[in-house]
Structures are given as C-alpha cells and as structure tokens.
Amino acid sequence: MKAFPGHLFRNILHLGSGEAIGRLCSIATLLFLAHRYGVVLVGVYALAQSMAQYSVPFIDFGLKHVGARLVAQYPRASQEIVHQVQRRRFLMAALLLPFLLIYAGMTNLPPDLKVYLFFFAAICTLHAFSLDWAAWGKEQLHLVGLARSIVPASILLFLVLGRNSQHVLWWVVLGNAFGNVLQGTIFWLWWRRHKTAPEEPDGALSVVRDSLAWRRTSIMGMAWLCNLAFNAIDMLMLGVMSNPQQVGLYSAAYRIVNQVLFTYYLLTQVLYPQLARQDLQQRMRMLKPRILFSLLGVGVAIAAVLSISRRPVLAILFGHQFLPAALLLLLLAWAIPFDFLTSYLSNAYIAWGMEKKILLCTIVAAGSNIVLNLIWIPSYGATAAAVNTLISYVIFLIGLALTGRYAEELTSQLHPQAEAR
C-alpha cells in the first residue's frame, strides 16, 4: 500500500494531461462564443452540449462501467467482453436518434436552431464506436486522457476556421463530426494492436455473460441516467420551459463550477479499476470518516473562494453581459462540497457491484430535482434550477449515507458470495 499514492498520482497525471487539454479547448470555445456572439448563442450551444452529454450514458446504458469492471477483473476474456458490449452500444445509438429529434422539436428556439441541435446531438451517437471504456478498464489512462481532448480540440479548430461565416454553429457541427470519427478510429487501432488472446477458463466467460445480461446492465444504465438527470437535467428543462438567455446565464455559472468538478472526477475515475478489485477490508478503509471529511473540507474551501470572487470571475471569463449569473454561481458553488462526497461514494458503490442501491438513490434525487424544477422554473427560471440543485444534493447524500450504512456488500463477512449475487 505504500506505493499506492505514487501509482495513483501517475494515473491521475496520465488521465489529466489529455483531460486538461480538452477542458481548455471547451472553455476556449465557450468564451469565444460568449465574447463574440453573446448570451443567446451560448445558451444554444449549451443545449447542444447537454443533449450530447445525455447521449453518452444512454448509449453506454451501464455497459461502460460494467464492461470496464469486467476487463479489469478478467483481462483474458476482453475479446468476448468487447464483442458483447459494442453490439449493444450500436443498438442503443440507433434507438437514441428519435428521442433527440423529439427533444430538439420541443425546445423554445427558431426552426433553424432546432435543426442545428438535432444534428449536433445525432453526431454524438458516433460515441458508440469508441472503445474508451475498454482502455479505461485496462488502465490505459494516458490513451483515455488523450482521446478526450480530440473532440473539444476539433470543435475549437473548426470554430476558428468558420469564425467569419454566417452559419458559425454549423462549423461546430463539422468539428464535432471530425473529432468523433478520429477518436473512434484511434481506439480501434489501439485495440487491434493490444487485444489479449482469449485464455480465460469457461467459468470466467460465464461470469462475463451473466454480468452483461440486460437484467444486470440495465440497472447500472438506469442508475447512471438518473445520476445524470440529477446533475444536469436543469439545462434541458430550461431549454423547454424558459428562454435561451436563461439557459446562457445558467450555462456560464454551471461551466465554471464544472471545471472544478471535472478536475475532481479525474481522481474518482482513476480509482475505479482499483476499487473494483478490492475485498471487504479494503472497502471499509475507503469509507473512513477522515477520508470523507477531508473531501468535504476541500470542497467547502473551494466553494468559499468561488463565492467571494464570483463577479470578477464572470466578468473576466464571459464579459459584463453575464454578470446577472452571479447569483446562480453563488448558489451552484455550494454544490461542490456535496458533489465531492456524492461522486466519491457513487463511484465506489458502483465499482463494488451495488448498482441496485445506487439506482434507488439516484431515482429519488433526480425525481425530486425534476419535480421541483417543474414547479418553480416557469416562475423563477434559472434561479429556481440552482436552488433545486442544492436541495436534491442533500437528498442524494442522505440516500448514499443510508445505503453505506446498511449495504451487505460492506457488512457481510461472506463478501465473495454476496458480490456474486
């Protein structure tokens, strides 16, 4: 265990190097649109990004986390795992397209912008071809990190190329298409060179097939979709129930907070393959109060700094026309300490095979967020969405705490048998 921190740091560095490039490109794209085109166009682009954000877990539908966990546990069965996972991902991508079309038609936007929304999101279904989840399971984090920079960098490049066009958003669509195709190609070339010969015993293949059955992965898929609904449904609901200006202001505040959270997610993603291999004693060590209170303390410190500096941060990054988002940033900043705890616990519980329990927690949290948004967004717009986010975080954290307290995966001495179920 003494070598663990060094190994963890190297993995974070491998994943974070490419992630940082991707984040910088995404921020540069948003700032370019904000300073050159204003709040409304930022709102339209934010809606397109939110649709793309929902496309990923719908296509994965639990397969990413379950597949990565299986690759980490049974590396010699990786060919069978990849075959089964990818076949299902292609099916989910095809099923997603009608839903994207319906949502784009429901948004409160002119017809030409509705068409843009649909095409941008439809291109994101190319994510189904990516093998990023397999590289994640094999802890090829330098490759995963590098690949994550490709699509944001491509979008930024095409945006700059088409900056003088009257249809600048369609240049963004072209950049999205080019980046997704390039990313998928890189992962398949990696897989062809590094796939492992199938040498696992029949027992391992039986476990793989059982773990990838619809009844197992659908639980993980629903849990992850509910978790995303809990975190990001506000933007989509604002797009239908409010106006592009409210979406643009909320997006500016949300993106600032998200930069902090994405940096933190590097830690949780790096930990996932290692958490999947832990026994009961190691699991209990990961839930010690000193770890949880440390995460909470760091989150509170970051939230306090961001709250104090919210107005100059908005003015410098987005321009003075985004200063009305200061209240939104103040509210969303205090979601950071809650997210530090909920993301850590959710990631650990999923790695330990507790999908059903996570599903229940996320259904309750996401349901409360959606109901509160339906009640208050029509009257209070983005402010209501921010307040409702904080309330739903409290509900989610309570649910996760109760789950950890009573879960047999963390209390049973017959841990291997419990996990096999």
N, C-alpha and C positions, 0 to 999 in steps of 0.2 A: 504493500500500500504506500510505501514511501515514494515510489516512483510515480504514483498516480497523478499528483499535481503537475509534474513536468509533462507527462503524456497528455493530460487534459489541456494544458496551455498550448502545446504544439498543435493539437487538433483544432482548438479554437482559432489559432493563427492561420491554419490551412483553410478552414472554412471562412474565416472572417476576411481574409485578404480579397477574395473574389466578391464576397458579400459587400464589402466596403465600396468596391468599385461600382457594383450595381446600385447601391444606395446613393452614391454620389451622382450617378447618371440620372437616377429617378428624381432626385432633388433638383438637379440642374434643369431637367425637362419641365418640372412643375414651376420653378422660378422663372424660366424663360416664358412660359405661357402666362404667368401671373403679371410680370412686368410689361410684356408686350401686348397682351390681349385682354387682361382684366379678370374680374371675379367670375363672370358668367362662363367664359371658356374653361377656366379652371374647374368650375363645377361640372361641366360636361365631361371633361377628361377624367375627373374623379369618379363620375358614374361609370364610365367605361372601365376604369381600373377596378372598381368594385365588382362589376359583372365578371371580369376576368378572375378576380380573387375568389369568387364563388364557383367558377368553373373548375378550378383545381381540385377541391375536395369532392365535388360531385363526380368527376372522372375517377379520382382515386377511390372514393367511397370505402374507405378503410383499408384499401389494398396497399397504400404506401407504407403505413405503419406496420401492418401485419406482415407484408412482404419483406420489409427491412428487418423486422424482428426475426423472421424465419431465415433469411440469408445470413444474419449474424449467428444464429444458433446451428444451422445446417448448411454450411458453405458448399459441401459436396453435392447438395441437391439443388443448387442455384439454377441450373438449366430448367428443371421442372417448375421451379417457383416462377421464373421469368415467363415461361410459356403460359402458365395459368393466369398470372397477374395481367400480362399485356393483352391477352384475349378479352378479358373482362373490361379493361380500360377502354379498348376500342369500342366496345358495345356501349359503355356509359357515355362516351363522347358523342356518339350518334344520337342517343336519347336526349342529350342536353340541348341540342340545337333548337327544337321547338320552344323550349322554355325561355331561351334567350330572346327569341323573336317576340314572344308574348310580352315579356317584360319591357323590351325596347318600345313596343307599341303603347304600353301603358304610361310611359314617362311623360311628364309635363314639358315637352320640348317640341320645336318645329319638326316637320316630317324629315327634312334633310339630316338633322342631327340624330333622329331616331334611327335612320339607316346607318349612320356612322357608328352608333352604339352597337348595333347588331353585328356589323362586320368586324369591328374590333374584338368583340367578345367571341364571335364564332371562330376567328383565327386562333384564339387561345385554346380551342379544343385540340390543337396540334400537340398540346402537352401530353396527350395520351401516348404519343410515340416515345416520349422521353424515358430513359432508364435511370433517372436521378435517384429514385428510391433504391435501386439495386446497389448503386455506388455508395449510397448512404449506409446501407446495411453492411457493406464490406469495409466501411470506414475510409473510403477514398475521398476524404473530406476536401482535399485540395482540388480535386476534379469537380466535386459538387459546388464548391465555392466559386470556382472559375466559371462554371456553366451559368450560375445565377447572375453573372454580370453581363451575359451575352444579350439577352432581350432588352434590358434597360439601355445598354450602350447602343444597340441597334436603333431603338426608338429615338434616342437623342441625336444620333447621327443623321437619320432621315429627316428629323425635325429641322435641324440646321440646314440641310440641303434644300428643304422646301420652305424656308422661312419667309420668302417673298411671294409665295403662292397665295392665291385667294382661297385655296382649299387646304390649308395647312394641316388640318386634322387627318386628311387622307394620307398625307405623308407619314403621319404617326401610324396609321394602319399598315402601310407598306413596311415600315420599320419593325412593327410587331410581327408581321409575317416572316420577314427575313430572319429575325432573331430566333423565332421558334423553330424554323426549319434547321438553322445552323446548330442550335442547341441539341435537337434530337439526333442529328447526324453525328455529332461528336460523341454522344453517349453510346450510340450503336457501334461506332468504330472502336470505342474502348471495350465494349462487351465482346466483340468478335476476337479481340486480342487477349482478353483476360478471363474469359469464361472457364469455369472449372469442370473437369471431366466428372460425369455422374458416377460417384463411387459410394454413395450412402447406402446403408442397408435398407431393405424393404420397410422396416419399421419407421425409419425417418421419413420416407416418402409417404407413408400412410398418415403420419402426423401432419405433413405439409398439406396433403389433400384435405384432411379434416379441418385444418386451420383456415384454409382458403375457401371453405364451403360458404355459400351465401348466408346461411344462418349465423355464421361467425363474423364474417367481414361486414355484413350489413349492420351489425350492432356498432362496430367501430366506425363505419361510414356515417351512420346517423349521429353518433356521438360527435364526430368531427364537424359535420354540417351544423349541428346545434351549437357547437362551440364557436364556429364562425358566425352564426347568426347572433350569438351572444355578443361577439366582439364587433361585428361590422354591419349588422342589419340596418343601423341608423341611416347610413348613406343611401341605401336602396329605398328605404321608406321615405326619406326626404325627397328623393327624386320623383316619387309619385305623388306625395301629399303636400309638397312645398314647391319652391321655385329654384331655378339654377343658382341664384345669388346666395340663398341659404345653404345650398349644397357646397358652393365655392368657399364660403366662410368656414363652414364646419370642416371641410376638407383641409383647409390651411392649418387649423388648430390640431386636427387629427393627425396630419402628416408630421407635425413637429413632435408630438407625443410618440408616434410610431417609430421615429428614428431611435429613440431611447429603447423602446421595446424590442425592435429588431436586433439591436446590439445584444440585448439580454438573451434573446432567443438563440443566439449562437451557442451559449452555454447549454441550454436545455437540449438543443439538437445534437451537440457533441456528446452529451451524456447518454442519449437514448440507447445506442447499441450496447453500452456497458451496463446500463440499468437492466436491459433485457436478459442479461446473463447472471444477475445477482440471485443469491439464495436469501432465505428469510432473515438471517442475522445481518447481512449487508443491507437489506431493505430497511430494516429498523434503524440502522445507523444514518441512513439518508434522511430520516424524518425526525432527527433530534431537534429539540427546541432551539439550540444555539444556531443551527443552520437556518431555520425558518425565521427567527428573529433578526438574524444578520441580513437576510434578503429584505425583510420588511424595513429595517433601518436604512439600508441603502436607497430603497425606493422612496421613503419619506424625504430623505435629504435631496434627492434629485427633484422631487415634486415641489419642494420648498423653493429651490433655486429657480426652477422654471416659472413658478407662480410670481415671484418677485420681478423677474425680468421679462415677463410675457409681452409687454407693449413694445419695448425696443427690439425684441426678437422678431415679432411680427412685422414691424416697420422695416427692419433691415432685410429680412428674408423675402417678404412678399410685397412690401410697399405700403404706403399710408392708407390706401383704399381698403386694406384688410384689417385695419385696427378695430373695427366692430367685432372681430373674432376674439378680442382679448378676454371677454368673459368666458367664452367657450374654452379657450386654452386654460384659463384658471380652473375650471371645473374638470376638464379632462386630465389635467396634470395629476390630480389626486387619484386617478385610476391607476397610476404607475405602481405604487406600493401594493395595491390589491393584485394587479396583474403579475407582479414578481412572484407572489405566493401561489396564485391560481395556476399560472403556467408551469411552474415547477412541479406542483402536485399533480396536475393533469398529465404532464409528460411522464412522470414516474409511474402513475397508476396505469397508464396505457402500456408502458413497457412491461409492467408486471401482470398483464393479461386481465385487467379489471375493466374491460370495455363496457359491460352492462351497467356497472356502477357509475362510470363517467357519463354514460348516456342519460341516466336518470338525472344526474346533477345538471347537465347542460340543458336538458329539456325544461327543467324548472327555471333555470336562469334565463335562457333565451325566451321562454314563454312570457316571463314577467317583463322582460325588456320590450317584446313586441306589443303586449297588451298596453303597457304604459305609453309607448310611442303612439299607438292608435288613439289613445285618449287625449294626449297632450300636444303632439306635433301639429295638428291642424290649428291650434290656438297660439302656440309659443314657438313653433319651428325648431331651429337648431338648438336653442337653449334647452328646450324640453328633452331633446335627444341626449344632450350632455348630462343632464341631471339623472335621467333614467339609466344611463350607463353606470353611474356610480351606485345607484340603488341595486341594479342587477349584479354588480360585482360583489356587493355584500352578501346577497342571496347565494351566489355561486360559491363563495368562500365558506360560508356556513355549511353548505351541502358537501363540499370536499372534506371539511374537517370531520363531519359526522361519518362520512364514508371511510376515512382512515381509521376512525375510532373503532368501527365495528366490522371491517372487512376481514374475512377469513384468510385472505392472502397475506395479511400482516399479523395475524394472531395464531393461526393454526400451526401446530407442530408437525402436521402431515403435509407440509408445503408442496412437495412434488406431486402428490395425488390431487391436491386442491387445484394446482395450476393446470394439471392435465384435463380437469373438467372444464 
